[in-house]
Amino acid sequence: MKKILLICLVLAAACSQTKKEDTKGLKDQVMEVHDAVMPKMGELRMTEKQLLAMADSVAGDTAAAARYRELAMAVSSANKSMMTWMHGFDPDFAGSEEEVKAYLEGQLKEIEEVKRLMLSSLEEGQKALN
């Protein structure tokens, strides 16, 4: 009987450790995505300024000016989405293992969307400037 109890305790501890490793891995993934695109925020701000300057320089061509402003707004929106995500992210989120896992999975989806917005708006904006 004692052996069965001991085996159950060992298995429970192993499962708990595996869940903690899973959530640590998820948190690491979230931070990797964040860390990969965070340095692009300076480029986003610079590109937005350049797009707005181009819009001003072609003010006589309302279609071109509108396109540059539209691209500048997309770049600005991507930059703001990163700021919003960073302010909302709780690296110390507490709860059950299932709650922490669900939270981190949601955060991973959110930061991947932020990454997509940042990179695509930056690419489109820089393409228009070249």
Secondary structure as GFF3:
##gff-version 3
##sequence-region A 1 130
A	DSSP	alpha_helix	2	37	.	.	.	ID=ss1
A	DSSP	alpha_helix	40	57	.	.	.	ID=ss2
A	DSSP	alpha_helix	62	88	.	.	.	ID=ss3
A	DSSP	alpha_helix	97	129	.	.	.	ID=ss4
###
